[in-house]
Amino acid sequence: MNASAPQIGFDRFIQLDWAAAALNVRTGVAGLDDLNALLDASELGVEAKKKTRTVLNRLWLEPRAELVDYADSGMAIHKAQPDIPVAALCWGMAVATYPFFGKVAELVGRLSAIQGDCASAEVHRRMSETYGEREGTRRMTNMVIQSQASWGAVERVEKGKRVIRLAPTVIDNDELTAWLIEAAVRYSGKPVSLPSLQSLPVLFPFTLTQPLGYVVSNSASLSLRAEGPSNQFVALRSMI
């Protein structure tokens, strides 16, 4: 993970329409007034609104220096093809920007892989192993799961005690496929095995239907790296 990446950072519930509005501001099809009007309508308190804006700034409006090009690529996809699911773009940006968000996504994806659901308590337990046994970790994990529910990835049932993964979104666009793979590689911080890309837990809300070796080989940001006769890994070109 990048040394400048915030260790938690994603500490607010972020509705999909707020994240989408922030993307539209970056794209130039909406203004900050539109985003602020949405936040005002949600009746957030002054401090809560400020913290929410901080998350949205990192997500789309003021990404870290090493993620500016990545955010611009996502913006270009959105601008050229507005019908592409905005939740997929926001998910990729959140995974690349916030390791905490990515870790929750990875755990929910892994724990729900067999039966389609998992216990929230198990997600919390494993997050505390990484981020420490403190109330902040638990609260922020809940914020991420609630956000992922708003973004259409999961449903929270039994008063939030269980998390059910919803039907995945089919991704059949080459540019978006490569962009989501790049998010996963950035989150991992190291090359990712090509065969594993179809079932990466961190990308569990999506089904990547395109031939991934072909998509990666045609990407300006990604590179295929061979390690042995049958092992291929995907890396960022900037890592090489």
Phi, psi and omega per residue, in radians:
M1 nan 2.597 -3.107
N2 -1.163 2.422 -3.056
A3 -1.097 -0.480 -3.108
S4 -1.547 -0.018 -3.128
A5 -1.200 2.374 3.105
P6 -1.109 2.455 -3.079
Q7 -1.244 -0.586 3.050
I8 -2.181 -1.320 2.960
G9 1.291 -0.956 -3.103
F10 -1.397 1.415 -2.966
D11 -2.001 0.335 3.112
R12 -2.342 2.676 2.952
F13 -1.245 2.206 -3.123
I14 -2.074 1.920 3.071
Q15 -1.166 2.628 -3.130
L16 -1.069 -0.672 -3.103
D17 -1.194 -0.465 3.049
W18 -1.206 -0.812 3.136
A19 -1.108 -0.696 3.116
A20 -1.123 -0.668 3.124
A21 -1.143 -0.677 3.102
A22 -1.117 -0.709 3.069
L23 -1.082 -0.720 3.131
N24 -1.143 -0.585 3.062
V25 -1.119 -0.791 3.131
R26 -1.111 -0.624 -3.122
T27 -1.285 -0.388 3.124
G28 1.652 0.135 3.126
V29 -1.666 -0.021 3.070
A30 -2.581 2.871 3.141
G31 -1.969 2.956 3.110
L32 -1.048 -0.524 3.116
D33 -1.069 -0.630 3.134
D34 -1.151 -0.750 3.113
L35 -1.131 -0.791 -3.133
N36 -1.104 -0.607 3.120
A37 -1.131 -0.685 3.087
L38 -1.091 -0.790 -3.123
L39 -1.165 -0.657 3.110
D40 -1.121 -0.680 -3.117
A41 -1.170 -0.401 3.131
S42 -1.396 -0.114 3.088
E43 1.059 0.654 3.020
L44 -1.215 2.592 3.022
G45 -1.220 2.953 -3.083
V46 -1.019 -0.845 -3.097
E47 -1.188 -0.719 3.140
A48 -1.120 -0.707 3.120
K49 -1.117 -0.713 3.129
K50 -1.077 -0.790 -3.132
K51 -1.183 -0.625 3.098
T52 -1.130 -0.738 3.108
R53 -1.104 -0.617 3.111
T54 -1.064 -0.773 3.103
V55 -1.109 -0.792 -3.121
L56 -1.157 -0.591 3.086
N57 -1.075 -0.848 3.132
R58 -1.109 -0.605 -3.059
L59 -1.214 -0.899 -3.058
W60 -2.306 -0.649 -2.929
L61 -1.403 -0.680 -3.120
E62 -2.409 1.135 -3.107
P63 -1.116 2.752 3.071
R64 -1.013 2.692 -3.024
A65 -0.922 -0.722 -3.078
E66 -1.317 -0.108 -3.137
L67 -1.947 0.032 -3.109
V68 -1.064 -0.815 3.138
D69 -1.111 -0.665 3.124
Y70 -1.121 -0.784 3.109
A71 -1.090 -0.699 3.130
D72 -1.129 -0.618 3.087
S73 -1.126 -0.760 3.086
G74 -1.084 -0.724 3.106
M75 -1.071 -0.725 -3.129
A76 -1.133 -0.679 3.087
I77 -1.089 -0.791 -3.131
H78 -1.105 -0.705 -3.092
K79 -1.218 -0.714 -3.090
A80 -1.344 -0.524 -3.059
Q81 -2.395 1.344 -3.050
P82 -1.057 -0.298 -3.110
D83 -1.434 -0.117 3.093
I84 -1.148 2.404 -3.073
P85 -0.998 2.092 -3.110
V86 -1.155 -0.473 3.123
A87 -1.097 -0.596 3.124
A88 -1.167 -0.700 3.120
L89 -1.167 -0.750 -3.140
C90 -1.177 -0.636 3.111
W91 -1.108 -0.837 3.130
G92 -1.047 -0.741 -3.121
M93 -1.179 -0.674 3.131
A94 -1.163 -0.718 3.136
V95 -1.127 -0.718 -3.127
A96 -1.260 -0.549 -3.029
T97 -1.556 -0.725 -2.996
Y98 -2.053 1.764 3.083
P99 -0.962 -0.549 3.134
F100 -1.126 -0.797 3.083
F101 -1.057 -0.784 -3.139
G102 -1.074 -0.685 -3.128
K103 -1.167 -0.736 3.088
V104 -1.083 -0.767 3.123
A105 -1.054 -0.782 -3.139
E106 -1.064 -0.778 -3.114
L107 -1.168 -0.794 3.122
V108 -1.086 -0.743 3.130
G109 -1.079 -0.746 -3.109
R110 -1.262 -0.798 -3.051
L111 -1.237 -0.432 -3.116
S112 -1.743 0.086 -3.012
A113 -1.112 -0.645 -3.026
I114 -1.509 -0.881 -3.035
Q115 -1.789 -0.130 3.117
G116 1.533 -0.015 3.073
D117 -2.642 2.977 3.120
C118 -2.714 2.863 3.102
A119 -1.461 2.316 3.089
S120 -1.013 -0.618 -3.109
A121 -1.056 -0.600 3.134
E122 -1.240 -0.650 3.060
V123 -1.092 -0.804 3.138
H124 -1.064 -0.753 -3.119
R125 -1.054 -0.786 -3.095
R126 -1.276 -0.568 3.056
M127 -1.145 -0.665 -3.138
S128 -1.179 -0.456 3.078
E129 -1.148 -0.549 -3.122
T130 -1.592 -0.736 -2.982
Y131 -1.891 -0.002 3.078
G132 1.722 2.610 3.117
E133 -1.420 1.505 3.076
R134 -2.521 2.766 -3.052
E135 -1.064 -0.615 -3.135
G136 -1.038 -0.701 -3.141
T137 -1.090 -0.792 -3.134
R138 -1.117 -0.799 -3.106
R139 -1.099 -0.764 -3.083
M140 -1.263 -0.549 3.037
T141 -1.095 -0.723 3.077
N142 -1.074 -0.695 3.123
M143 -1.046 -0.741 -3.121
V144 -1.180 -0.785 -3.135
I145 -1.098 -0.714 3.098
Q146 -1.095 -0.696 3.117
S147 -1.131 -0.765 -3.141
Q148 -1.109 -0.531 3.046
A149 -1.192 -0.743 3.110
S150 -1.099 -0.526 -3.100
W151 -1.511 0.090 3.016
G152 1.460 0.253 -3.107
A153 -1.558 -0.637 -3.061
V154 -2.438 2.928 2.989
E155 -2.207 2.374 3.109
R156 -1.698 2.207 -3.099
V157 -2.242 3.009 -3.124
E158 0.932 0.852 3.139
K159 0.997 0.659 3.081
G160 1.479 0.039 -3.086
K161 -1.327 -0.416 3.116
R162 -2.220 2.616 3.133
V163 -2.115 2.148 3.140
I164 -1.869 2.233 3.067
R165 -1.367 2.378 -3.133
L166 -1.559 2.982 -3.127
A167 -0.986 2.307 -3.094
P168 -1.213 2.680 3.062
T169 -1.486 2.246 3.117
V170 -1.339 2.205 3.109
I171 -1.929 1.928 -3.114
D172 -2.081 0.269 3.127
N173 -1.751 2.207 -3.063
D174 -1.053 -0.784 -3.076
E175 -1.128 -0.772 3.136
L176 -1.194 -0.645 3.095
T177 -1.030 -0.863 3.142
A178 -1.103 -0.646 -3.103
W179 -1.180 -0.701 3.096
L180 -1.202 -0.688 3.072
I181 -1.062 -0.716 3.114
E182 -1.077 -0.671 3.094
A183 -1.032 -0.784 -3.119
A184 -1.134 -0.679 3.123
V185 -1.197 -0.709 3.099
R186 -1.096 -0.738 3.112
Y187 -1.096 -0.771 -3.117
S188 -1.123 -0.635 -3.110
G189 1.361 0.155 -3.140
K190 -2.742 2.875 3.127
P191 -1.011 2.571 -3.099
V192 -2.025 2.381 -3.138
S193 -1.035 2.255 -3.130
L194 -0.998 -0.812 -3.122
P195 -1.096 -0.408 -3.093
S196 -1.389 -0.221 -3.017
L197 -1.096 -0.546 -3.108
Q198 -1.149 -0.394 -3.041
S199 -2.301 0.503 3.118
L200 -1.100 2.178 -3.129
P201 -0.999 -0.612 -3.067
V202 -1.187 -0.336 3.109
L203 -1.913 0.508 -3.028
F204 -1.035 -0.440 -3.118
P205 -1.312 0.012 -3.012
F206 -2.265 2.529 2.998
T207 -1.917 2.013 -3.111
L208 -1.583 1.938 -2.996
T209 -1.710 -0.230 -3.095
Q210 -1.365 2.753 3.052
P211 -1.162 1.894 -2.899
L212 -1.217 -0.603 3.077
G213 -1.055 -0.734 3.117
Y214 -1.143 -0.779 -3.129
V215 -1.068 -0.801 -3.119
V216 -1.126 -0.749 -3.094
S217 -1.154 -0.374 3.117
N218 -1.700 0.071 -3.119
S219 -1.524 2.422 3.103
A220 -1.339 -0.303 -3.066
S221 -1.807 -0.343 -3.038
L222 -1.965 2.734 3.122
S223 -2.443 2.479 3.038
L224 -1.568 2.290 -3.125
R225 -2.146 2.204 3.138
A226 -1.625 2.307 3.040
E227 -2.243 1.573 -3.047
G228 1.618 3.028 -3.030
P229 -1.170 -0.468 -3.050
S230 -2.207 0.081 -3.115
N231 -1.854 2.006 3.077
Q232 -2.052 2.384 -3.129
F233 -2.161 2.636 3.102
V234 -1.826 2.245 -3.136
A235 -2.275 2.805 2.974
L236 -1.296 2.422 3.088
R237 -1.012 -0.569 -3.134
S238 -1.207 -0.287 3.116
M239 -1.430 -0.337 -2.996
I240 -1.449 nan nan
